[in-house]
């Protein structure tokens, strides 16, 4: 069980954030740090208000409760999450221009 207002990161989320940081840091290391920092702040916001975001529609029934919300201040990056007791489970952080259905194995 997750403590009240907490977020759980799936193991791949740290790798995804690192990849985002590396991509942005090639041009602007400071901006890369701000994106990752904003992602963690947004995770906290989602844990406090899990109803934010919108439900996503996937064909796979195991994904029926997945929601998405933009990283605060960096609208190109989307957080995909589920509401769990007392918080949220963060599944992925992807750039919005990517093929989301393919990334989720649809």
N, CA, C and O atoms as CSV, one atom per row, in Angstrom:
chain,resi,resn,atom,element,x,y,z
A,1,UNK,N,N,0.843,-1.188,0.000
A,1,UNK,CA,C,0.000,0.000,0.000
A,1,UNK,C,C,0.887,1.250,0.000
A,1,UNK,O,O,1.936,1.289,0.644
A,2,UNK,N,N,0.455,2.229,-0.710
A,2,UNK,CA,C,1.204,3.471,-0.867
A,2,UNK,C,C,0.761,4.460,0.206
A,2,UNK,O,O,-0.440,4.629,0.413
A,3,UNK,N,N,1.707,5.129,0.907
A,3,UNK,CA,C,1.298,6.155,1.862
A,3,UNK,C,C,0.500,7.263,1.162
A,3,UNK,O,O,0.637,7.472,-0.044
A,4,UNK,N,N,-0.325,7.960,1.925
A,4,UNK,CA,C,-1.220,8.989,1.371
A,4,UNK,C,C,-0.462,10.002,0.526
A,4,UNK,O,O,0.577,10.524,0.930
A,5,UNK,N,N,-1.008,10.268,-0.660
A,5,UNK,CA,C,-0.442,11.288,-1.520
A,5,UNK,C,C,0.945,10.974,-2.039
A,5,UNK,O,O,1.725,11.893,-2.292
A,6,UNK,N,N,1.270,9.720,-2.204
A,6,UNK,CA,C,2.606,9.318,-2.658
A,6,UNK,C,C,2.568,8.865,-4.109
A,6,UNK,O,O,1.513,8.541,-4.655
A,7,UNK,N,N,3.743,8.851,-4.714
A,7,UNK,CA,C,3.841,8.301,-6.062
A,7,UNK,C,C,4.838,7.156,-6.073
A,7,UNK,O,O,5.846,7.172,-5.366
A,8,UNK,N,N,4.529,6.161,-6.896
A,8,UNK,CA,C,5.404,5.010,-7.119
A,8,UNK,C,C,5.870,5.099,-8.558
A,8,UNK,O,O,5.059,5.314,-9.459
A,9,UNK,N,N,7.152,4.940,-8.787
A,9,UNK,CA,C,7.686,4.940,-10.147
A,9,UNK,C,C,7.929,3.508,-10.596
A,9,UNK,O,O,8.613,2.748,-9.911
A,10,UNK,N,N,7.371,3.137,-11.747
A,10,UNK,CA,C,7.739,1.854,-12.336
A,10,UNK,C,C,9.227,1.906,-12.651
A,10,UNK,O,O,9.757,2.990,-12.893
A,11,UNK,N,N,9.918,0.764,-12.656
A,11,UNK,CA,C,11.370,0.759,-12.859
A,11,UNK,C,C,11.841,1.468,-14.133
A,11,UNK,O,O,12.924,2.053,-14.138
A,12,UNK,N,N,11.069,1.430,-15.189
A,12,UNK,CA,C,11.491,2.039,-16.460
A,12,UNK,C,C,11.458,3.571,-16.435
A,12,UNK,O,O,12.075,4.206,-17.290
A,13,UNK,N,N,10.755,4.173,-15.480
A,13,UNK,CA,C,10.597,5.625,-15.461
A,13,UNK,C,C,11.943,6.318,-15.259
A,13,UNK,O,O,12.222,7.317,-15.923
A,14,UNK,N,N,12.771,5.814,-14.368
A,14,UNK,CA,C,14.092,6.415,-14.150
A,14,UNK,C,C,14.913,6.378,-15.440
A,14,UNK,O,O,15.596,7.349,-15.766
A,15,UNK,N,N,14.850,5.266,-16.173
A,15,UNK,CA,C,15.574,5.146,-17.439
A,15,UNK,C,C,15.025,6.133,-18.466
A,15,UNK,O,O,15.791,6.750,-19.206
A,16,UNK,N,N,13.708,6.283,-18.514
A,16,UNK,CA,C,13.100,7.215,-19.458
A,16,UNK,C,C,13.501,8.656,-19.146
A,16,UNK,O,O,13.801,9.432,-20.053
A,17,UNK,N,N,13.506,9.008,-17.864
A,17,UNK,CA,C,13.918,10.358,-17.478
A,17,UNK,C,C,15.390,10.600,-17.806
A,17,UNK,O,O,15.761,11.694,-18.232
A,18,UNK,N,N,16.219,9.593,-17.611
A,18,UNK,CA,C,17.637,9.723,-17.952
A,18,UNK,C,C,17.801,9.939,-19.456
A,18,UNK,O,O,18.602,10.772,-19.880
A,19,UNK,N,N,17.047,9.194,-20.259
A,19,UNK,CA,C,17.121,9.341,-21.720
A,19,UNK,C,C,16.659,10.741,-22.148
A,19,UNK,O,O,17.246,11.347,-23.045
A,20,UNK,N,N,15.613,11.242,-21.504
A,20,UNK,CA,C,15.137,12.601,-21.795
A,20,UNK,C,C,16.222,13.609,-21.433
A,20,UNK,O,O,16.514,14.524,-22.203
A,21,UNK,N,N,16.822,13.431,-20.242
A,21,UNK,CA,C,17.885,14.334,-19.813
A,21,UNK,C,C,19.040,14.328,-20.819
A,21,UNK,O,O,19.518,15.389,-21.221
A,22,UNK,N,N,19.483,13.142,-21.223
A,22,UNK,CA,C,20.601,13.042,-22.168
A,22,UNK,C,C,20.289,13.743,-23.483
A,22,UNK,O,O,21.130,14.462,-24.021
A,23,UNK,N,N,19.081,13.535,-24.000
A,23,UNK,CA,C,18.690,14.137,-25.272
A,23,UNK,C,C,18.726,15.660,-25.195
A,23,UNK,O,O,19.273,16.317,-26.080
A,24,UNK,N,N,18.145,16.216,-24.141
A,24,UNK,CA,C,18.087,17.670,-23.996
A,24,UNK,C,C,19.454,18.234,-23.635
A,24,UNK,O,O,19.816,19.316,-24.097
A,25,UNK,N,N,20.218,17.515,-22.813
A,25,UNK,CA,C,21.516,18.006,-22.331
A,25,UNK,C,C,22.534,18.183,-23.454
A,25,UNK,O,O,23.488,18.948,-23.306
A,26,UNK,N,N,22.345,17.490,-24.573
A,26,UNK,CA,C,23.241,17.696,-25.714
A,26,UNK,C,C,23.272,19.163,-26.116
A,26,UNK,O,O,24.316,19.685,-26.506
A,27,UNK,N,N,22.123,19.827,-26.020
A,27,UNK,CA,C,22.027,21.236,-26.392
A,27,UNK,C,C,22.009,22.176,-25.191
A,27,UNK,O,O,22.519,23.294,-25.265
A,28,UNK,N,N,21.413,21.716,-24.072
A,28,UNK,CA,C,21.211,22.622,-22.947
A,28,UNK,C,C,21.111,21.837,-21.636
A,28,UNK,O,O,20.012,21.453,-21.234
A,29,UNK,N,N,22.240,21.594,-20.965
A,29,UNK,CA,C,22.224,20.817,-19.718
A,29,UNK,C,C,21.329,21.419,-18.631
A,29,UNK,O,O,20.705,20.682,-17.868
A,30,UNK,N,N,21.263,22.750,-18.555
A,30,UNK,CA,C,20.407,23.372,-17.539
A,30,UNK,C,C,18.938,23.057,-17.789
A,30,UNK,O,O,18.199,22.743,-16.856
A,31,UNK,N,N,18.520,23.140,-19.038
A,31,UNK,CA,C,17.135,22.827,-19.386
A,31,UNK,C,C,16.834,21.358,-19.106
A,31,UNK,O,O,15.738,21.019,-18.659
A,32,UNK,N,N,17.804,20.492,-19.369
A,32,UNK,CA,C,17.611,19.064,-19.112
A,32,UNK,C,C,17.312,18.824,-17.635
A,32,UNK,O,O,16.410,18.060,-17.292
A,33,UNK,N,N,18.067,19.476,-16.778
A,33,UNK,CA,C,17.828,19.351,-15.340
A,33,UNK,C,C,16.469,19.886,-14.935
A,33,UNK,O,O,15.801,19.312,-14.074
A,34,UNK,N,N,16.057,20.984,-15.553
A,34,UNK,CA,C,14.745,21.563,-15.231
A,34,UNK,C,C,13.600,20.637,-15.636
A,34,UNK,O,O,12.593,20.556,-14.932
A,35,UNK,N,N,13.744,19.943,-16.755
A,35,UNK,CA,C,12.695,19.015,-17.193
A,35,UNK,C,C,12.538,17.875,-16.187
A,35,UNK,O,O,11.424,17.539,-15.785
A,36,UNK,N,N,13.650,17.295,-15.791
A,36,UNK,CA,C,13.590,16.177,-14.841
A,36,UNK,C,C,13.044,16.653,-13.497
A,36,UNK,O,O,12.213,15.980,-12.887
A,37,UNK,N,N,13.506,17.796,-13.045
A,37,UNK,CA,C,12.998,18.356,-11.790
A,37,UNK,C,C,11.489,18.616,-11.886
A,37,UNK,O,O,10.746,18.310,-10.953
A,38,UNK,N,N,11.046,19.174,-12.998
A,38,UNK,CA,C,9.617,19.441,-13.193
A,38,UNK,C,C,8.814,18.142,-13.227
A,38,UNK,O,O,7.677,18.104,-12.756
A,39,UNK,N,N,9.397,17.077,-13.781
A,39,UNK,CA,C,8.705,15.785,-13.800
A,39,UNK,C,C,8.447,15.311,-12.369
A,39,UNK,O,O,7.339,14.874,-12.055
A,40,UNK,N,N,9.446,15.391,-11.507
A,40,UNK,CA,C,9.261,14.953,-10.118
A,40,UNK,C,C,8.238,15.829,-9.388
A,40,UNK,O,O,7.437,15.322,-8.601
A,41,UNK,N,N,8.261,17.110,-9.640
A,41,UNK,CA,C,7.257,17.991,-9.026
A,41,UNK,C,C,5.856,17.638,-9.521
A,41,UNK,O,O,4.891,17.675,-8.758
A,42,UNK,N,N,5.755,17.297,-10.796
A,42,UNK,CA,C,4.456,16.914,-11.352
A,42,UNK,C,C,4.002,15.581,-10.782
A,42,UNK,O,O,2.806,15.391,-10.561
A,43,UNK,N,N,4.920,14.649,-10.535
A,43,UNK,CA,C,4.545,13.392,-9.876
A,43,UNK,C,C,3.899,13.689,-8.526
A,43,UNK,O,O,2.886,13.088,-8.168
A,44,UNK,N,N,4.492,14.619,-7.782
A,44,UNK,CA,C,3.939,15.000,-6.472
A,44,UNK,C,C,2.551,15.609,-6.622
A,44,UNK,O,O,1.644,15.302,-5.849
A,45,UNK,N,N,2.388,16.482,-7.630
A,45,UNK,CA,C,1.079,17.094,-7.873
A,45,UNK,C,C,0.031,16.032,-8.195
A,45,UNK,O,O,-1.093,16.087,-7.694
A,46,UNK,N,N,0.401,15.075,-9.024
A,46,UNK,CA,C,-0.533,14.004,-9.380
A,46,UNK,C,C,-0.894,13.163,-8.162
A,46,UNK,O,O,-2.047,12.763,-8.002
A,47,UNK,N,N,0.078,12.897,-7.310
A,47,UNK,CA,C,-0.195,12.112,-6.100
A,47,UNK,C,C,-1.173,12.847,-5.191
A,47,UNK,O,O,-2.024,12.227,-4.553
A,48,UNK,N,N,-1.047,14.171,-5.135
A,48,UNK,CA,C,-1.940,14.974,-4.298
A,48,UNK,C,C,-3.326,15.124,-4.921
A,48,UNK,O,O,-4.320,15.246,-4.205
A,49,UNK,N,N,-3.394,15.116,-6.252
A,49,UNK,CA,C,-4.667,15.289,-6.975
A,49,UNK,C,C,-4.722,14.287,-8.118
A,49,UNK,O,O,-4.576,14.668,-9.280
A,50,UNK,N,N,-4.933,13.004,-7.806
A,50,UNK,CA,C,-4.836,11.971,-8.832
A,50,UNK,C,C,-5.861,12.079,-9.961
A,50,UNK,O,O,-5.688,11.448,-11.004
A,51,UNK,N,N,-6.911,12.856,-9.777
A,51,UNK,CA,C,-7.908,13.003,-10.827
A,51,UNK,C,C,-7.480,13.924,-11.953
A,51,UNK,O,O,-8.187,14.045,-12.953
A,52,UNK,N,N,-6.320,14.586,-11.806
A,52,UNK,CA,C,-5.813,15.423,-12.893
A,52,UNK,C,C,-5.588,14.540,-14.122
A,52,UNK,O,O,-5.542,13.314,-14.019
A,53,UNK,N,N,-5.456,15.154,-15.231
A,53,UNK,CA,C,-5.170,14.383,-16.427
A,53,UNK,C,C,-6.423,13.841,-17.058
A,53,UNK,O,O,-7.544,14.083,-16.613
A,54,UNK,N,N,-6.186,13.102,-18.109
A,54,UNK,CA,C,-7.333,12.555,-18.817
A,54,UNK,C,C,-7.168,11.056,-18.964
A,54,UNK,O,O,-6.052,10.551,-19.087
A,55,UNK,N,N,-8.287,10.351,-18.952
A,55,UNK,CA,C,-8.206,8.908,-19.201
A,55,UNK,C,C,-7.734,8.658,-20.634
A,55,UNK,O,O,-8.138,9.360,-21.561
A,56,UNK,N,N,-6.889,7.667,-20.800
A,56,UNK,CA,C,-6.420,7.281,-22.124
A,56,UNK,C,C,-7.212,6.062,-22.580
A,56,UNK,O,O,-7.663,5.259,-21.762
A,57,UNK,N,N,-7.374,5.935,-23.866
A,57,UNK,CA,C,-8.111,4.802,-24.424
A,57,UNK,C,C,-7.146,3.915,-25.208
A,57,UNK,O,O,-6.592,4.312,-26.233
A,58,UNK,N,N,-6.966,2.709,-24.691
A,58,UNK,CA,C,-6.142,1.709,-25.349
A,58,UNK,C,C,-7.007,0.483,-25.607
A,58,UNK,O,O,-7.975,0.226,-24.890
A,59,UNK,N,N,-6.649,-0.256,-26.625
A,59,UNK,CA,C,-7.400,-1.488,-26.930
A,59,UNK,C,C,-7.174,-2.561,-25.866
A,59,UNK,O,O,-8.078,-3.340,-25.565
A,60,UNK,N,N,-5.998,-2.602,-25.311
A,60,UNK,CA,C,-5.654,-3.627,-24.324
A,60,UNK,C,C,-6.397,-3.352,-23.017
A,60,UNK,O,O,-6.227,-2.282,-22.433
A,61,UNK,N,N,-7.223,-4.301,-22.543
A,61,UNK,CA,C,-7.997,-4.067,-21.320
A,61,UNK,C,C,-7.144,-3.842,-20.070
A,61,UNK,O,O,-7.614,-3.224,-19.115
A,62,UNK,N,N,-5.914,-4.325,-20.055
A,62,UNK,CA,C,-5.073,-4.108,-18.865
A,62,UNK,C,C,-4.627,-2.654,-18.742
A,62,UNK,O,O,-4.087,-2.256,-17.710
A,63,UNK,N,N,-4.852,-1.854,-19.795
A,63,UNK,CA,C,-4.470,-0.439,-19.792
A,63,UNK,C,C,-5.671,0.484,-19.628
A,63,UNK,O,O,-5.549,1.694,-19.819
A,64,UNK,N,N,-6.817,-0.065,-19.282
A,64,UNK,CA,C,-8.049,0.729,-19.274
A,64,UNK,C,C,-8.055,1.850,-18.237
A,64,UNK,O,O,-8.806,2.812,-18.399
A,65,UNK,N,N,-7.270,1.765,-17.206
A,65,UNK,CA,C,-7.284,2.798,-16.167
A,65,UNK,C,C,-6.094,3.753,-16.242
A,65,UNK,O,O,-5.826,4.482,-15.287
A,66,UNK,N,N,-5.380,3.756,-17.366
A,66,UNK,CA,C,-4.223,4.635,-17.538
A,66,UNK,C,C,-4.697,6.049,-17.868
A,66,UNK,O,O,-5.600,6.248,-18.681
A,67,UNK,N,N,-4.067,7.018,-17.220
A,67,UNK,CA,C,-4.353,8.437,-17.440
A,67,UNK,C,C,-3.062,9.120,-17.873
A,67,UNK,O,O,-1.977,8.561,-17.719
A,68,UNK,N,N,-3.181,10.329,-18.413
A,68,UNK,CA,C,-1.975,11.093,-18.761
A,68,UNK,C,C,-2.126,12.539,-18.319
A,68,UNK,O,O,-3.232,13.067,-18.200
A,69,UNK,N,N,-0.974,13.165,-18.079
A,69,UNK,CA,C,-0.894,14.567,-17.673
A,69,UNK,C,C,0.448,15.096,-18.138
A,69,UNK,O,O,1.438,14.364,-18.153
A,70,UNK,N,N,0.486,16.349,-18.514
A,70,UNK,CA,C,1.722,16.953,-19.016
A,70,UNK,C,C,2.656,17.339,-17.865
A,70,UNK,O,O,2.218,17.730,-16.783
A,71,UNK,N,N,3.962,17.213,-18.140
A,71,UNK,CA,C,4.956,17.676,-17.175
A,71,UNK,C,C,4.800,19.188,-17.063
A,71,UNK,O,O,4.802,19.894,-18.071
A,72,UNK,N,N,4.668,19.674,-15.851
A,72,UNK,CA,C,4.429,21.094,-15.602
A,72,UNK,C,C,5.549,21.958,-16.198
A,72,UNK,O,O,6.722,21.806,-15.859
A,73,UNK,N,N,5.148,22.867,-17.094
A,73,UNK,CA,C,6.098,23.764,-17.725
A,73,UNK,C,C,6.778,23.198,-18.959
A,73,UNK,O,O,7.500,23.914,-19.652
A,74,UNK,N,N,6.556,21.923,-19.240
A,74,UNK,CA,C,7.165,21.250,-20.389
A,74,UNK,C,C,6.092,20.397,-21.066
A,74,UNK,O,O,6.081,19.171,-20.956
A,75,UNK,N,N,5.201,21.079,-21.761
A,75,UNK,CA,C,3.997,20.448,-22.291
A,75,UNK,C,C,4.249,19.353,-23.317
A,75,UNK,O,O,3.336,18.588,-23.629
A,76,UNK,N,N,5.454,19.256,-23.847
A,76,UNK,CA,C,5.741,18.204,-24.819
A,76,UNK,C,C,5.929,16.838,-24.169
A,76,UNK,O,O,5.920,15.818,-24.857
A,77,UNK,N,N,6.099,16.811,-22.858
A,77,UNK,CA,C,6.344,15.554,-22.156
A,77,UNK,C,C,5.106,15.139,-21.381
A,77,UNK,O,O,4.511,15.930,-20.650
A,78,UNK,N,N,4.730,13.864,-21.561
A,78,UNK,CA,C,3.529,13.326,-20.931
A,78,UNK,C,C,3.889,12.277,-19.893
A,78,UNK,O,O,4.778,11.449,-20.093
A,79,UNK,N,N,3.172,12.337,-18.781
A,79,UNK,CA,C,3.299,11.336,-17.728
A,79,UNK,C,C,2.090,10.417,-17.854
A,79,UNK,O,O,0.952,10.882,-17.903
A,80,UNK,N,N,2.340,9.127,-17.905
A,80,UNK,CA,C,1.266,8.137,-17.942
A,80,UNK,C,C,1.240,7.448,-16.585
A,80,UNK,O,O,2.269,6.987,-16.092
A,81,UNK,N,N,0.060,7.384,-15.989
A,81,UNK,CA,C,-0.031,6.891,-14.622
A,81,UNK,C,C,-1.376,6.224,-14.367
A,81,UNK,O,O,-2.309,6.325,-15.164
A,82,UNK,N,N,-1.443,5.539,-13.231
A,82,UNK,CA,C,-2.675,4.948,-12.721
A,82,UNK,C,C,-2.913,5.493,-11.325
A,82,UNK,O,O,-1.977,5.780,-10.579
A,83,UNK,N,N,-4.171,5.626,-10.996
A,83,UNK,CA,C,-4.528,5.956,-9.620
A,83,UNK,C,C,-4.484,4.659,-8.823
A,83,UNK,O,O,-5.064,3.651,-9.228
A,84,UNK,N,N,-3.802,4.692,-7.701
A,84,UNK,CA,C,-3.726,3.548,-6.793
A,84,UNK,C,C,-4.169,4.039,-5.417
A,84,UNK,O,O,-4.259,5.247,-5.195
A,85,UNK,N,N,-4.447,3.123,-4.494
A,85,UNK,CA,C,-4.841,3.585,-3.157
A,85,UNK,C,C,-3.810,4.577,-2.601
A,85,UNK,O,O,-2.620,4.272,-2.531
A,86,UNK,N,N,-4.272,5.737,-2.218
A,86,UNK,CA,C,-3.444,6.765,-1.580
A,86,UNK,C,C,-2.381,7.394,-2.478
A,86,UNK,O,O,-1.380,7.902,-1.972
A,87,UNK,N,N,-2.572,7.371,-3.790
A,87,UNK,CA,C,-1.583,8.020,-4.644
A,87,UNK,C,C,-1.678,7.603,-6.091
A,87,UNK,O,O,-2.751,7.275,-6.597
A,88,UNK,N,N,-0.522,7.624,-6.754
A,88,UNK,CA,C,-0.455,7.252,-8.164
A,88,UNK,C,C,0.752,6.354,-8.424
A,88,UNK,O,O,1.755,6.401,-7.712
A,89,UNK,N,N,0.622,5.544,-9.458
A,89,UNK,CA,C,1.704,4.714,-9.960
A,89,UNK,C,C,2.088,5.293,-11.310
A,89,UNK,O,O,1.287,5.269,-12.245
A,90,UNK,N,N,3.305,5.814,-11.425
A,90,UNK,CA,C,3.788,6.394,-12.672
A,90,UNK,C,C,4.335,5.262,-13.532
A,90,UNK,O,O,5.244,4.536,-13.129
A,91,UNK,N,N,3.763,5.128,-14.726
A,91,UNK,CA,C,4.128,4.037,-15.626
A,91,UNK,C,C,5.205,4.432,-16.625
A,91,UNK,O,O,6.133,3.667,-16.887
A,92,UNK,N,N,5.074,5.649,-17.188
A,92,UNK,CA,C,6.002,6.103,-18.223
A,92,UNK,C,C,6.024,7.623,-18.279
A,92,UNK,O,O,5.089,8.294,-17.841
A,93,UNK,N,N,7.120,8.152,-18.834
A,93,UNK,CA,C,7.219,9.566,-19.203
A,93,UNK,C,C,7.746,9.571,-20.634
A,93,UNK,O,O,8.867,9.134,-20.894
A,94,UNK,N,N,6.926,10.071,-21.558
A,94,UNK,CA,C,7.275,10.059,-22.975
A,94,UNK,C,C,7.098,11.451,-23.576
A,94,UNK,O,O,6.318,12.264,-23.079
A,95,UNK,N,N,7.831,11.707,-24.644
A,95,UNK,CA,C,7.593,12.908,-25.450
A,95,UNK,C,C,6.283,12.684,-26.193
A,95,UNK,O,O,6.054,11.603,-26.736
A,96,UNK,N,N,5.431,13.687,-26.220
A,96,UNK,CA,C,4.106,13.570,-26.819
A,96,UNK,C,C,4.104,13.298,-28.309
A,96,UNK,O,O,3.091,12.850,-28.845
A,97,UNK,N,N,5.216,13.558,-29.001
A,97,UNK,CA,C,5.268,13.316,-30.440
A,97,UNK,C,C,5.548,11.853,-30.778
A,97,UNK,O,O,5.473,11.459,-31.942
A,98,UNK,N,N,5.865,11.061,-29.781
A,98,UNK,CA,C,6.155,9.647,-30.023
A,98,UNK,C,C,4.866,8.882,-30.284
A,98,UNK,O,O,3.778,9.364,-29.969
A,99,UNK,N,N,4.986,7.710,-30.851
A,99,UNK,CA,C,3.839,6.848,-31.134
A,99,UNK,C,C,3.453,6.149,-29.823
A,99,UNK,O,O,3.969,5.080,-29.495
A,100,UNK,N,N,2.547,6.770,-29.096
A,100,UNK,CA,C,2.187,6.301,-27.746
A,100,UNK,C,C,1.633,4.874,-27.786
A,100,UNK,O,O,2.006,4.042,-26.960
A,101,UNK,N,N,0.744,4.589,-28.744
A,101,UNK,CA,C,0.165,3.247,-28.828
A,101,UNK,C,C,1.250,2.190,-29.021
A,101,UNK,O,O,1.205,1.125,-28.405
A,102,UNK,N,N,2.214,2.489,-29.870
A,102,UNK,CA,C,3.308,1.536,-30.093
A,102,UNK,C,C,4.152,1.352,-28.835
A,102,UNK,O,O,4.577,0.238,-28.526
A,103,UNK,N,N,4.395,2.439,-28.111
A,103,UNK,CA,C,5.175,2.363,-26.879
A,103,UNK,C,C,4.484,1.507,-25.823
A,103,UNK,O,O,5.146,0.851,-25.019
A,104,UNK,N,N,3.158,1.514,-25.826
A,104,UNK,CA,C,2.402,0.704,-24.880
A,104,UNK,C,C,2.121,-0.695,-25.425
A,104,UNK,O,O,1.390,-1.470,-24.808
A,105,UNK,N,N,2.702,-1.016,-26.576
A,105,UNK,CA,C,2.538,-2.346,-27.134
A,105,UNK,C,C,1.178,-2.594,-27.745
A,105,UNK,O,O,0.724,-3.737,-27.805
A,106,UNK,N,N,0.523,-1.546,-28.199
A,106,UNK,CA,C,-0.806,-1.690,-28.806
A,106,UNK,C,C,-0.684,-2.177,-30.228
A,106,UNK,O,O,-1.695,-2.360,-30.907
